[in-house]
Amino acid sequence: MAAAQKANDDEKVDLAAADNYEFTGYRRHLQGWQGLLLFWICVAFTVFHLLILNVFPIDSILFRAIHVGWGGVIAFAVYAPLRGRTLNSIPLYDWLFILLSVACAGYVAYFIDELQFRAGALYEPGDVVAGAIGTLLILEMTRRTAGLALPIIAGLFILYCFVGPWLPGMLYHKGYDFGFFFSYIYSDQGIFGVTTQVSSTYIVLFITFGAFLTASKAGDYMNDLAVSLVGWARGGPAKVAVLSGILFGTISGSAVGNVVASGMITIPMMRRVGYDRSTAGAIEATSSTGGQITPPVMGAGAFLMAEITGIPYTDIALAAVIPCLLFYLACYVHCDLHAVKHGLRGLPRNELTPISKMLRKAYLLAPIFVLIGSLLMGYSEFRSGTLGILSALIVSWLHRDHRMGPRATLAALETAARETAQLVAICACAGIIVGVIALTGVGGRFSHLILGIAGESQVLAMFFAMLISLILGMGMPTTAAYAVAASVVAPGLIRIGVEPIVAHMFIFYYAVISSITPPVALASFAAAAIAQADQWRTSMIAVKLGLATFIVPFMFFVSPLLLAQGDLLGILYVFATASAGVFFLACSTEGWLNGPLVWPLRILLFGGAICLITPETITDIIGVTIGSGIWIFQRLRHGADPGAKIPSPA
């Protein structure tokens, strides 16, 4: 940790600029009675959800309505409408928004039986008023917590419901009147549908788990462990960023959140040993993005996938293991090759905590193992997450300096509620889009379009699906991008014969890596802000580092073995060949294998890498032949790996 502190002293970190990409700059810091009231509202929010999920279940629609209304109370109290406006108290207009959020939830709670009876067929004036006000409140919540992109898209979908009769071709529909639309969308067919189902259950639970891991210092331990393990190696701080991305991904499923949380430590460390600003930012952005595809706690979109497909979350997490390992293997190899090319060393060993001392605190990892063990033993995600929370509380008592007493426990409960507010808004807003897609049938028309493309080529249809997922993810949270793409694209892929888990994982992966894909690459931009680097250069380097993840989804489309769908020997075989392919792919893009690679060899090696990643016997033979041939040629030409001559720091 001393190394991290020294690195921070050596390099100025611009976290304020990075906050622009996570929209935390609008957060208020309430004082006095307002701050105290908000604290207890947040604590009660988290406790209420834990009790409902584990002890006192209630009607699901009622639960979701309370969840959205309560989330609105927290969001309008915490987030100001504009930067610099009333950041230490709640103004009158936000008190009005808070009361309206409570009133809309209260209306649903009071008339829950009548609303369910007439859902989708009849409506009363009160239904329309509550629906219209509730929908507008959600759009404003989302604007404040997640930026303009998602509410603008949701607004266009709402407009589409009314202008459909005047649109041509596949966009045409009969149109809907004002009353029907808002009574429909403010129901379990829209806002209180599957997206809010996920935010009110899995997301609240696992954000609380993350808050307790952080409060128990398990999060700090994961970063310190990564520093001790590889900080001394050549290019060590970059490898620390990769390992901390794997470990920290268990706590946070937000790419930008991971960048802001860990980048303040890893980026200055990388700069200190010689990484240029853009490369340091790109490594952090790419590693943090991978957190959303890292089991056991993946991004919120993975929980949404479990609800949409009906596939158990444990199966989804298992399917993500090999692509996740390939992603981080590529990142690690890139970091190593970059260090070799530029003669970059690691951190001095005398500044690092000895690994033996770190291992004495390995009990801090117990909550992760409890969570994984509970899931594998067949416990529900809710029970497993709750056991993980309790184990985090217990392990904190084993360390005198980090014991979580009543005050720290309440603070963790409050933090969980504050962090959940953004995802409440995102999921509710995504519910508007999903509801419109179902109401107008536009998703079915996209399915027919994909079928038409697939008639020419299935690969072309998958490429089309990739573009839609990347475009939706530009500037939009992964959860919302995946929810929309799953409604529009996934049914078409399934109709052309793609397995449901393959179709949804394909979409999910591209929604995730849109965070580092120009022209709107929020994770890359946040990392560039911290590193004070050029945004576009940082984004392009991040794409190079994450290139394997752009390719691997097409490979598990060819063979689901990469998603652990098949026999064990087959899975191990494709993992081994794909790993070799990812290694050679990194060598090709970095231009280094036992020495500098000339362009013809880089192109040839790139082709060999693709052959190895493609899970077919003939392509594997071709890939091994090309890769091993170039490796031998380079070894004979340049001798031993020049990187081996770089001494490790004492």
Number of C-alpha atoms within 10 A of each C-alpha: 17 12 21 22 12 15 21 18 11 13 17 13 19 17 18 14 17 29 18 16 23 22 18 18 19 21 23 21 15 19 14 9 10 14 18 11 12 19 21 14 17 26 20 17 23 23 17 13 20 20 11 13 18 11 9 10 11 11 9 14 19 18 21 28 27 21 24 27 25 22 28 29 23 25 29 27 24 26 28 24 18 12 15 12 15 17 21 17 19 21 14 9 10 19 14 12 21 21 15 19 26 20 16 25 23 17 16 23 17 11 14 15 12 12 19 13 11 12 16 16 9 13 18 13 10 14 22 20 15 22 25 19 17 26 20 15 22 26 21 22 30 28 22 25 26 22 19 15 17 24 26 14 17 19 16 12 19 18 12 21 21 16 16 16 14 12 12 9 7 13 16 17 20 12 16 17 9 13 18 17 22 23 27 25 27 28 24 22 20 26 30 27 23 24 31 29 24 24 28 26 20 19 23 25 26 29 25 28 31 28 26 30 28 17 23 28 21 27 22 17 20 21 23 22 26 23 29 24 19 20 27 23 25 27 29 28 32 35 31 30 35 28 24 27 31 25 22 28 27 24 27 26 30 25 32 28 20 26 33 26 15 19 29 23 24 28 33 27 30 31 21 19 20 16 23 14 22 26 27 30 37 32 33 35 38 31 32 37 31 31 29 31 30 28 22 21 26 24 28 28 29 28 25 26 25 19 16 16 13 11 14 14 22 18 14 22 20 15 21 22 18 21 26 20 17 24 25 26 19 27 30 24 20 25 27 20 23 22 23 23 16 12 17 22 23 25 26 15 16 12 16 20 18 14 14 9 11 16 11 9 15 13 15 25 18 16 24 23 15 19 24 18 14 18 19 12 10 11 14 15 20 17 18 22 28 20 18 28 23 15 23 29 22 17 22 22 14 15 15 8 10 15 18 24 12 9 9 16 18 19 19 25 25 24 21 25 28 23 16 26 27 22 26 31 29 28 31 29 32 30 29 30 27 28 28 24 20 15 19 20 16 18 23 18 16 19 21 17 16 25 19 15 17 18 12 10 13 19 14 14 21 23 13 15 23 23 15 19 28 26 20 24 31 23 21 25 29 31 28 27 27 32 26 24 26 25 21 24 27 28 21 26 26 17 14 18 10 19 15 17 22 24 23 25 26 24 27 30 26 26 30 30 28 30 32 31 24 20 15 20 27 29 35 38 31 32 38 31 26 26 31 18 19 16 23 18 18 28 30 20 21 31 25 20 29 27 19 26 23 18 14 23 25 18 21 22 21 16 18 20 23 30 25 23 17 12 9 10 10 15 18 15 14 24 23 15 23 27 22 22 29 29 23 32 30 30 25 24 17 20 20 21 27 23 21 17 19 11 11 9 17 22 16 15 29 23 19 28 31 23 24 33 30 26 24 15 13 11 17 23 15 16 27 19 14 21 27 14 13 21 17 14 14 20 15 11 11 14 12 13 15 15 20 11 10 15 13 17 13 10
